[in-house]
Amino acid sequence: MDATAFADHTMLESQPGVVENPHGGYHIHIQLNEHEPGTIRNRLLNPCPAMPSGTRVLVEMSVFEDCVLFTLQDGDAIVVHVDDPRAAGSVVFFYHADGTLWRVVPIEQLNPGWVLGIYCFRGDLHKFDARMVRMHSRPARPLQRTRPTFWGTAGWRDGVAYVPLGLVWRIQKWQQSSLSQPHITKPNDKQVEQLSQAYPADVQRILAVREQCEKTVTYQIGGLALLLNYVARIGLVETVNRYCPREGNVSDGTVIAVLVINRLLSPRPLSRMTEWVEDTGLHLLLGIADPEELNYDRLADALLAVYPHWQTIAAKITLRAVDEFQLKIDTIHYDLTSVFFHGEYEESDWVTFGYSRDKRPDKPQVNIGISATADGEVVLPGGSSIHSGDTNDGTTTVPAHERLHKLFQRSDLLVTGDSIMHDAENMLTISRAHGRFLGATKMTKSIRNVVTSCTKSEFETLPASTKAAGHDQGHLPLVTLQSQREAFQERA
């Protein structure tokens, strides 16, 4: 159907939003209940004219029996009798809040003639397609003539009725009553006029409850508010947007923030992120009108955009966090961990088989070198790194020192690690760069001779939790690299 076919038609003054089609049926114009305008992409790619003036905002759409009911925001309703020959060929035009066309739906798709049960669609038509599939999967029930239908109870004589919502409620009440002849209680013209001017008390109460139910939604935000505060303090969104600018409703920085928060609270695969965002209400806290904007493709686009800049972004955020939270970086703990994967990654340079810390040698993995502060074990993303699954731990030690020295512009950092990282070659390289490290080492015969020959003054006492080992005041005497080097030179 040509979307511009309705442009020259005249809007009925008595039925705003309803246009008679000279070729049969009606064109019904409905504006979606959106809080944000359509996306820039929609405005650029949508060649359809703007919605006609007077188009009303949809609160809810209900499909039942042989009717389609559009509940409008101004307190009126449009009822379409799809079984009426005059309604055949009718089409519903749905528009975004900015006036661009969202979808054109023939009335027969909404209701093929008789629908078993009542199917309600929210004003933003969330999950429209899924609800349509469910509705059409239900078998139609033969029309029961033992009781008048909703349309028959109302006594309307056209294919479309534009009436006060209060009257719709009254008719629904009459239709469900046990009266053998409901037509006796049909409202006359005077009653309809009274209802259009002011709703009766009982109708007002019903509408008040209905409005409250539609507008009140409760979310258990849990740790969302806390994490959003931390995300703001480290400047995550702003930093990502600085290196990954993008036009649109949702920036890459916001998408990355969603991924980070989800990872911390309740990790989900990308394909289920939209569902999680909607359930938690995170989109509302971030000012995103529709959680569908955080779909799989949008998340993947953000990750691809960030990947070339992730090291720079991580460094900026780390420095901001150290300054914001006054983190102590004099002593840093460094170690490798791993994450294993399911599936085939034959062409990947990162996901490979190697030593499994998870006791899953049958799974390929990626190694992650993590640097964390000694006070609280706060991970420093700018000082961390990613390695292939078959990387030897010891080969990452020197690059880790270099990365930390470059990040913090300091060479006096004390970096701790386990014995496998501090072999002779690594210790010599770090020492020549004036670096400091602390780690366990095997007590070989030559090292034992050096240690036993050192005087007490050559040892440096470092803080350690060693009370259980019998050391006074929780301090452990350790020989420093400088002491070892001097002792070796003297014995040489």
Buried (B, 14 or more C-beta within 10 A) or exposed (E): EEBEEBEEBEBBEEBBBBBBBEEEBBBBBBBBBBEBBBBEEBEEEBEBEEBBEEBBBBBBBBBBBBBBBBBBEEBBBBBBBBBBEBBBBBBBBBBBBBBBBBEBBEBBEBBEEBBEEEBEBBBBBBBBEEBBEEBBEEEEEEEEEEBBBBBBBBEBEEBBBBBBBBBBBBBBBBBEEEBEEBEEEBBEEEEBEBBBEEBBEEBEEBBEEBEEEBEEEEEEBEEBEEBBEBBEEBBBBBBBBBBBEBEEBBBBBBBBBBBBBBEEBEEBEBEEBBEBBBEBBBBBBBEBBBBBBBBEEBBEBBBEBBEEBBBEBBBBBBBBBBEEEEBEBEBBBBBBEBBBBEEEBEEEEBBBBBBBBEEEEEBBBBBBBBBBBBEEEBBBBBBBBEBBBEBBBBEBBBEBBBBBBEBBEEEEBBBBBBEBBBEEEBBEBBBEEEBBBBBEEEEEEEBEEBBEEBEEEBBEEBEBEBEEEEBEEEBBEEBBBEBBEBBEEEEE
